[in-house]
């Protein structure tokens, strides 16, 4: 019963995260740019105030425009890192071998990234970019790599302490 509940909960969490990603992708380009542009401008304003940079409003806007692309891509990578982790948790309740769990999680994120890009093709002002699928998949890979090495370190520590972690 516990395993079945685990599968249901982790499955719901992964699908809910996919729905969140879908809702972001479903925004027309103007709306999406307004959100990310506003965030970048607030970040630059904060940095200007915190570090006493004495930037003019025009300089702040220019800096916000410069960082918007990398901030957007970092956000995509983070979204997909989380999807990779949630997918791994789901497959942990289904597949026996850990290698397969990692591979299935990565494959799920990559396929979802591709379908999400296809979906964006039909959204006003948006496009479907192979590079974005690669960036999203890289984000999932990084999230899963961090998990892999974290598990390795924790297991090594538990082994030294004679504890077990499954």
Buried (B, 14 or more C-beta within 10 A) or exposed (E): EEEEEBBEEBBEBBEEBBEEBBEBBBBEEEEBBEBBBEBBBEBBBEBBEEEEEEBEEEEBBEBBEEBBEEBBBEBBBEBBBBBBBBBBBBBBBBBEEEEEBBBBBBBBBBEBBBBBBEBBEEBEEBEBEEEBBEBBBBBBBBBBBEBEEEEEEEBEEEEEEEEEEE
